[in-house]
């Protein structure tokens, strides 16, 4: 009898885990895909009018979109916790956010029959954050590449004038 109860608890956790991870992955992939498609459209329009302020704005807007996307994933897990584990939305969202972000204070715990979901949400959160960071990294790389190409492959020196007369290359100095 006890073994049967244990098997039921484990099957419930596995079923919930598969469902929550699948929905989180679907949400993240859909959101990141929409963000990438939007960025592709934005980055191909009027390329010559893009400056540092425009680039910074794109990075900020993308970051806000990603934070909102993670907020939705946290809300997804919190919805499950609210329906099965906690008496309030505040507790469910707090637990979910601390688990997803891997902070895990430990002041709020899941009931024993759902305990395996906390670490699983943490692993899922780390993976989803990795996907998000890769998108931001790709965006910044693309913006830097675009700026480098617009300079004709020359290094940007900001407001400093190019050195005259004397070479700044250490190899050239050592051969002189």
N, C-alpha and C positions, 0 to 999 in steps of 0.2 A: 504493500500500500504506500509506504513512504517513498519507495523507488519510483512508483508511478506518479506521485505528486511532484517529485523532483524532475522527472522527465517532462511533465506538463509545464512546469515553471520554465525549464530550459527551452522548450519549444516555443513558448510565448515570447521569451526574450529573443530568441533567434528570429522569429517571425517579425517582431517589432523592429529588430536591428536591420534586417534586410529591407524592410519597407522604409525606415527612416534614412538609411544610407542611400538607397536608390533615389528617393525623393530629393535628398540633399544634393546628390550628384546631378540629377536632372535639372534642378533649380540653378545650380552653379554653372553648369555647361550652357544652359539656355541663356542665362544672364551674361556670361562672358562672351558668348557668340554674338549676342545683340550688341554688346559694347564694342567688340572688334569690328563688326560690320559698320557701326556708327563711326568709329575712328577711321576706317578705310575711306568712307565717304568724305569725312571732314578733312582728312589729310591730303586728299587729291584735289580739293577745290582751291583755287587761287593760291597756289604754292608760293608765289613771289610775295604775297602779302603777309606771310606768317613771320612774326618776330618773336623775341623772347617772352613778351607778355602773353601772346597767343599760345605759345608752347606751355607756359606755366599754367594758363587757364585750362588747357586740355588735360594736363596732369592732375590738376585739382578736381576737375569735373569727373575724370575717370576714377580717381580715388574715392570721391563721394559716392559714385555709382557702386563701386566695389564694397564700400562700407555698408551701404543700404542692402546690397545683395547678401552680405553676411548676416545682417540684421534679420532678413527674411528667413535665412537658414536657422538662426537661433530661435526665431519665433515658431518655426516648424517643429523643432524639438520641444520647445516650451509647451506647445499645444498638446503634444503627447503626454508630457509630464503633468500638465494641468488635468488632463482627463483621467490619468491613471495613478498619479503619485502625490500630488500636492493640492492643498485646499485653496490656494490662491494663485492668480496670475503672477503676482509679484514674486513669489517663491519659485514658481516654475521658470519664469524668465531669468531670474537671478541665477538659479542653478544652471540653466542651459547656457547662459552667457559665460559663466565662470568655467564651465566644462569645455565649451567650444573653443574658448580662448586659451585653454590649458592653465588658467590661473588656479582653479580648484581649491578654494580656501578651505573646504572641508567643514564649514559651519552648517551647511545644509546637506543632508544625505538622502539618497534614494532609498525607498523601502527595499528590503533584502531580495524580494522577488524581481526587482528591476535593476539591481546594482550593477550589472555588467554594461548597461547602456551608458553610464557616465564616462568610463574610459574610452568606449567606442566613439562617443561624440567628440572627445578630445582628439583622437586620432583623425577622425573625419575633418574636424576643424583645421588641424594642421595641414592636411592635404589640400583642403579648399583654399586656405591662405596661400599655400605654395602656388596653386594655379593663378590666383589673383596677382601675386608678386611677379610671376612670369609675364603677365600681361602688362603690368606697369613697367617692368624692365624692358620689354620689347618696345613699348611706346617711347620711353626715354631714349633708347638706342636709335630708334627710327628718327626722332627729332634731332638728335645729335648728328646722325649721318646726313640728314637733310641740310643742316646748317653747315656741315663740313663741305658738302657738295656745292652749296651756294657760294662758298668762299673759293671755289676752284681748287679744292684740295689743300689750300694754305691754312696754316694754323691761325686761329683768331687770337690777336694779342690785346683785345679790348681797346682802351684809349691810349695805350703806350705806343709811341712811334717805333718803327722798326729801327734796330741799331744800324748806324752808318759807320763805314770805315773799318771797324774792328769786327772780326768774326766771333760769334758766340759759341761756335761748335768746338768742343774740347778736342776732337780729333785733329781739326785744322790747326789749332793752337799748338798741339804737341808736335806736329810735323813742321812747323815754321821755324 
